[in-house]
Amino acid sequence: MTSELIAALRARLGDERVSTAESVREQHSHGEGHHAPSMPAAVVFAQSTDDVAQTLALCNAHRVPLAAFGAGTSLEGHVNPPEGGISLDLSRMTELLSVNPQDMDCRVQAGITRQALNQILRDTGLFFPVDPGGEATIGGMCATRASGTAAVRYGTIRENVLGLTAVLADGRVMRTGGRVRKSATGYDLTHLLIGSEGTLGVITEIQLRLHPIPETIAAAVVQFETLSDAVATAIDILQFGVPIGRLELLDEVQMDASIRYSGLTGLRALPTLFLEFVGGPEAVREQIAVVEAIVSDRGGLGFDWHTDPDQRAALWRARHHAYWACLAYRPGYSAMTTDAIVPISVLAELVAGVKEDIAESGLTAPIVGHVGDGNFHTIILVPPTPEGLAQAWALDRKIVRRALALGGSCSGEHGIGLGKREFMADEHDPVALEVMRGFKKTMDPNGILNPGKML
């Protein structure tokens, strides 16, 4: 049946758009996580919503499963295709379809990345703020409900999507939402698809909210003797209502790795906060004054801030390169990244508990995260042995269970995929899970859309 499907896809889309080459299939067999890869039977390269619609209609008719693929940066096995199925690559769908500067919105194809979009928008005075760090596509960010360093100020991808075009399992094209900032009509299908991980439909176009580029942007760094003081300072900043732009935590291990990898000067291997302030010049000065006072009360070791674009870029480049710094810190090791999130009132308790778990495991596991919304990542460095991988998985699971016990979630922004399915029943009400399964059955009765993921 799969060979018949591949022949039908080539007849519709052309031979050059349907690849069965082993190297191409291997590239699409996995994302960035530690989940076992699975080779698709073929990779289809879509260039339009119509291409996706034709592909899905044929897959549904032949009862062959399909997994969507963007940049391949997901960490929980979302893009790993079912064995013998189709990997649908949307990375060629990179057009900016429209931009409306007065209304501060735009429409894009799903394969465009945040970096490419902001490069195109740079002369409009607007930008798209959701910043997960990697070269993720906007469609992939929607599918996994991505977040990132700027979420404390601008929200996650969920808050910045006005509408979608998605292709359903049978090939029908559905358009949701619109360009208005609010609507009281119908079910919220837009946000049903956000975070659905390609299990309910394949997102092909997105209507995005844009934001003005701030008049003034200042960055700051402050270090602490203890991790608890750093976390307490972050909580104080939020509880004082400072409209902070970014608020990132790096523990002493991550700082050591980042200093070595990114050449950060004048800093020590101590728990550290990276901060960003945005707004008008006077507003930024007021924010800095409040935060500087909080830092002083919490025993911060100085408070270095600046508005120089090159210095800011170097600071945030080091933050975004934290993952690569960790890999360089232990050559030959791989990295497993956790994604715990809790209410900020118990963030300090979670971080302290995770540090104990790391110490007990004997592994090296730097902590870095978006403490502005209670989310952080433990980058577990995995020894290149089966025993080392088992140790890493055990630590990962222990961290998740600790977060759930404190009223948190197993995933703040990476999603469920293959990796977190076992925790869905712990986190969600049984009736809610039943309703989720009902949506899946209604929208994908033949079970072809990314089967085995999430539920």
C-alpha positions in Angstrom: 0.0 0.0 0.0 2.9 2.4 0.8 4.5 1.9 -2.6 1.2 2.6 -4.3 0.9 5.8 -2.2 4.4 6.9 -3.1 3.6 6.4 -6.8 0.4 8.4 -6.4 2.3 11.3 -4.6 4.9 11.4 -7.4 2.2 11.5 -10.0 0.6 14.5 -8.2 3.7 16.4 -7.0 6.5 15.3 -9.2 9.5 13.0 -8.6 11.7 15.7 -7.3 9.3 16.5 -4.4 9.0 12.9 -3.2 12.2 11.4 -2.0 13.0 7.8 -0.9 16.7 8.4 -0.7 18.1 6.8 2.5 20.1 9.9 3.5 16.9 12.1 3.2 14.8 9.6 5.1 17.4 9.3 7.8 17.5 13.1 8.3 13.7 13.0 8.8 13.7 10.0 11.1 14.3 12.0 14.3 14.4 15.4 16.0 17.0 16.6 18.6 15.8 14.4 21.4 17.0 11.0 22.6 14.0 9.0 21.3 14.7 6.1 19.0 14.6 7.2 15.3 12.2 5.6 12.8 12.7 5.8 9.1 9.9 7.1 6.9 9.1 5.3 3.7 9.3 8.6 1.9 9.7 12.3 2.5 7.4 14.7 0.7 8.5 18.4 0.3 5.5 20.7 0.3 5.5 24.2 -1.1 1.9 25.2 -0.6 -1.3 24.4 1.3 -2.6 22.6 -1.8 0.5 20.3 -1.7 -0.3 19.5 1.9 -4.0 18.9 1.1 -3.2 16.6 -1.7 -0.7 14.6 0.4 -3.0 14.2 3.3 -5.9 13.2 1.1 -3.8 10.5 -0.5 -2.4 9.3 2.9 -5.9 9.1 4.3 -7.2 7.1 1.3 -4.3 4.7 1.6 -4.5 4.6 5.4 -0.8 5.5 5.7 0.4 7.5 8.7 2.1 10.9 8.3 4.2 13.1 10.5 4.9 16.8 9.8 8.5 18.0 9.8 9.7 21.6 10.0 13.3 22.3 11.1 13.7 19.1 13.2 14.6 21.0 16.3 11.9 19.4 18.6 13.1 17.6 21.7 10.3 15.1 22.5 10.1 13.0 19.4 7.3 14.9 17.7 8.7 14.6 14.2 9.8 10.9 14.5 7.6 9.3 11.8 5.7 6.1 12.2 7.6 3.2 10.6 6.7 3.0 7.0 4.8 6.3 7.0 5.4 9.6 5.3 7.4 12.5 6.6 5.9 15.8 5.3 8.5 18.5 5.2 7.2 22.0 5.3 10.6 23.8 5.4 10.2 25.1 1.8 7.0 27.0 2.8 8.9 30.2 3.8 6.8 33.1 2.3 5.7 36.2 4.2 2.2 36.3 2.6 1.1 39.7 3.9 2.1 42.3 6.5 -0.2 45.0 7.9 2.0 47.6 9.8 -1.0 49.7 11.0 -2.7 46.7 12.5 0.5 45.1 13.7 -0.1 41.7 12.2 1.2 39.5 9.4 0.5 36.2 7.7 3.2 33.6 7.0 3.7 30.2 5.7 4.5 27.5 8.3 8.1 26.9 7.2 9.5 30.4 7.9 11.7 30.8 10.9 11.4 33.5 13.5 14.9 34.8 12.6 14.0 35.0 8.9 10.7 36.7 9.6 12.2 39.4 11.8 14.9 40.0 9.2 12.2 40.7 6.7 10.2 42.9 9.1 13.2 45.0 10.3 12.2 48.1 8.3 8.6 48.2 9.5 9.5 49.0 13.1 7.8 45.8 14.2 9.0 42.3 15.3 7.7 38.9 16.3 8.8 38.3 19.9 8.4 34.6 20.6 12.0 33.4 21.0 12.5 29.6 21.7 16.2 30.0 20.9 16.7 27.6 18.1 16.1 27.8 14.3 12.5 26.6 14.8 9.8 27.2 12.1 6.7 29.2 13.0 4.5 26.2 12.2 6.6 23.9 14.5 6.4 26.5 17.2 2.6 26.5 16.9 2.4 22.8 16.9 4.4 22.4 20.1 3.0 25.6 21.8 6.5 27.1 22.0 7.6 29.8 24.4 11.1 31.1 25.2 13.1 33.9 26.7 10.7 36.7 26.0 7.5 35.0 27.2 7.5 36.8 30.5 6.9 40.1 28.6 5.1 39.1 25.3 3.5 35.7 26.1 4.0 32.4 24.3 3.1 31.5 20.7 -0.4 30.9 21.9 -0.9 34.6 22.8 0.6 35.8 19.5 -1.5 33.8 17.0 -4.7 35.3 15.6 -5.7 32.6 13.1 -4.5 29.6 11.2 -4.9 27.6 8.0 -4.7 23.9 8.7 -5.2 20.8 6.5 -7.3 18.1 8.2 -6.7 14.4 7.9 -8.9 13.9 4.9 -7.3 16.8 3.0 -9.9 19.4 3.7 -8.5 22.9 4.3 -9.8 24.7 7.4 -9.2 28.4 8.2 -9.7 29.6 11.8 -9.6 32.9 13.5 -8.9 36.1 11.6 -7.1 39.4 12.0 -9.1 40.9 14.9 -7.7 41.0 18.4 -10.7 39.3 19.9 -13.8 37.5 18.8 -16.8 36.0 20.7 -17.9 33.7 18.0 -17.8 29.9 17.8 -15.4 27.4 19.3 -11.7 28.5 19.6 -10.4 26.2 16.9 -7.2 28.2 16.5 -6.1 27.4 20.0 -7.3 23.9 19.8 -4.7 23.4 17.1 -2.0 25.3 18.9 0.0 22.6 20.9 -1.8 19.7 19.1 1.6 18.5 17.8 0.3 17.6 14.3 -2.2 15.1 15.7 -5.3 17.0 14.7 -4.2 18.7 11.5 -1.2 20.1 9.7 -0.7 23.9 10.1 0.3 25.6 6.8 -0.3 29.3 7.4 -0.3 31.5 10.5 -1.7 35.0 11.2 0.6 36.5 13.8 0.5 39.4 16.1 3.5 41.7 15.8 4.9 44.2 18.3 6.7 47.5 18.1 10.4 47.3 18.4 11.1 49.0 21.8 12.6 52.5 21.8 15.1 51.5 24.5 16.5 48.1 25.3 18.9 47.6 28.2 20.5 44.3 29.4 21.8 43.5 32.8 23.8 40.8 34.5 23.9 40.1 38.2 25.6 37.2 40.1 24.9 35.6 43.5 26.7 33.5 46.0 23.8 31.1 46.1 21.3 29.7 43.7 18.5 30.3 46.2 19.3 34.0 46.3 19.2 34.2 42.5 15.8 32.5 42.4 14.4 34.6 45.2 15.5 37.7 43.4 13.7 36.6 40.2 10.5 36.0 42.2 10.8 39.4 43.9 11.1 41.1 40.5 7.9 39.5 39.3 6.0 40.1 42.5 7.0 43.8 42.4 5.3 44.0 39.0 8.4 45.1 37.1 7.5 44.7 33.3 10.7 42.9 32.7 11.5 42.0 29.1 13.5 38.8 29.8 14.5 37.1 33.0 16.9 34.1 32.7 18.6 32.0 35.3 21.9 30.2 34.8 23.3 28.1 37.7 27.0 28.0 38.5 27.6 24.9 36.3 25.9 26.5 33.3 27.9 29.7 33.8 31.1 27.8 33.9 30.2 26.2 30.6 29.1 29.4 29.0 32.1 31.4 30.2 34.3 28.8 28.5 32.3 28.4 25.3 31.1 32.0 24.7 34.1 33.9 26.1 32.1 35.9 28.7 34.4 38.2 30.4 34.3 39.7 33.9 31.9 37.0 35.2 32.5 34.0 37.5 31.1 30.5 37.7 28.3 31.6 40.0 24.5 31.5 39.9 23.6 34.4 37.5 20.5 36.3 36.3 20.4 37.7 32.7 17.8 40.5 32.5 16.4 42.7 29.7 14.4 45.9 30.1 12.4 47.4 27.3 10.3 50.5 26.8 10.8 54.3 26.7 14.0 55.7 28.1 12.4 56.9 31.3 10.5 53.7 31.8 13.6 51.6 31.4 15.5 53.7 33.9 12.7 53.3 36.4 12.7 49.5 35.9 16.4 49.3 36.4 16.3 51.4 39.6 13.6 49.1 41.1 15.5 45.9 40.1 18.8 47.3 41.3 17.3 47.9 44.8 15.8 44.3 44.8 19.2 42.9 43.8 20.9 44.8 46.6 18.5 43.6 49.2 19.1 40.0 48.1 22.9 40.2 48.2 23.6 40.5 44.5 27.3 40.8 43.6 27.0 44.1 41.6 24.6 45.1 38.9 26.0 45.6 35.5 23.7 47.1 32.9 24.1 48.6 29.5 22.3 49.6 26.3 25.1 49.0 23.8 23.6 46.7 21.1 26.8 44.7 20.6 27.1 44.0 24.4 23.4 43.0 24.5 23.8 40.7 21.5 26.9 39.0 23.0 25.0 38.4 26.3 21.9 36.9 24.6 24.1 35.0 22.2 25.7 33.3 25.1 22.3 32.5 26.6 21.0 31.0 23.3 24.2 29.0 23.0 23.8 27.4 26.4 23.0 24.0 24.9 26.1 24.0 22.7 28.2 25.2 25.6 27.0 22.2 27.6 28.0 19.8 24.8 31.4 21.4 24.7 31.7 21.2 28.4 31.7 17.3 28.3 33.1 16.3 24.9 31.6 13.0 23.7 28.5 13.4 25.8 25.0 14.1 24.5 22.4 16.3 26.1 18.9 15.5 27.4 16.9 18.6 28.2 14.1 18.7 30.8 11.3 21.2 30.8 9.8 21.6 34.2 7.5 24.4 35.2 5.8 25.3 38.4 3.9 28.3 40.0 6.6 30.8 40.8 5.7 30.6 44.6 7.3 27.1 44.7 10.0 27.7 42.1 12.7 28.0 44.7 11.6 24.7 46.3 11.7 22.9 42.9 15.2 24.2 41.9 16.6 23.2 45.3 15.1 19.7 45.0 16.4 19.3 41.5 19.9 20.3 42.6 19.7 17.5 45.2 18.5 15.0 42.5 21.4 16.0 40.3 23.9 15.5 43.1 22.5 12.1 43.9 22.6 11.0 40.3 26.3 11.7 39.9 25.7 13.3 36.5 26.7 16.7 35.3 23.4 18.7 34.6 23.6 22.5 34.3 20.4 24.4 35.0 19.2 27.3 32.7 15.8 28.7 32.3 13.0 31.2 31.9 12.5 31.8 35.6 10.3 34.8 34.7 7.4 32.3 34.1 8.5 29.5 36.5 10.0 27.4 33.7 13.6 26.0 33.6 15.6 23.4 31.8 18.1 20.9 33.3 20.5 20.0 30.5 21.5 16.5 31.6 24.8 15.5 30.0 24.5 11.9 29.0 27.6 9.7 29.2 28.1 7.7 26.0 27.2 4.3 27.5 23.9 2.5 27.9 24.2 2.8 31.7 24.7 6.6 31.3 21.6 6.9 29.2 19.6 5.0 31.7 20.9 7.3 34.5 19.9 10.3 32.5 16.4 9.0 31.9 16.0 8.2 35.6 17.0 11.8 36.5 14.7 13.3 33.8 11.7 11.3 35.2 12.6 12.3 38.8 12.6 16.0 37.9 9.2 15.7 36.1 7.6 14.0 39.1 9.0 16.6 41.5 7.5 19.4 39.4 4.1 17.6 39.2 4.1 17.1 43.0 4.4 20.8 43.4 1.4 21.6 41.1 3.5 22.1 38.0 3.5 20.6 34.5 5.7 18.0 32.8 6.3 20.4 30.0 6.4 24.2 29.9 7.2 24.6 26.2 8.7 21.5 24.7 5.5 19.6 24.4 4.6 15.9 24.8 5.4 14.0 21.7 6.8 10.5 22.5 8.7 11.6 25.6 6.1 12.8 28.1 3.1 10.6 27.2 3.4 8.6 30.5 2.8 11.8 32.5 -0.4 12.9 30.8 -2.6 10.9 33.1 -0.8 12.3 36.2 -1.3 15.9 35.0 -4.8 15.8 33.5 -8.2 15.0 34.7 -9.5 11.7 33.4 -12.5 13.3 31.8 -10.3 15.9 30.1 -8.2 13.1 28.7 -11.3 11.4 27.4 -12.4 14.6 25.7 -8.9 15.0 24.1 -9.2 11.4 22.7 -12.6 12.3 21.4 -11.3 15.3 19.5 -8.6 13.1 18.1 -11.1 10.5 16.9 -13.4 13.1 15.4 -10.7 15.0 13.5 -8.6 11.9 12.5 -10.9 8.9 12.4 -8.3 6.7 10.6 -5.5 7.7 12.9 -3.0 8.8 10.3 -1.9 12.1 11.9 1.3 11.6 13.9 -0.1 8.5 15.6 1.4 7.4 18.9 2.1 11.0 20.0 0.8 12.9 23.0 -2.0 10.5 24.1 
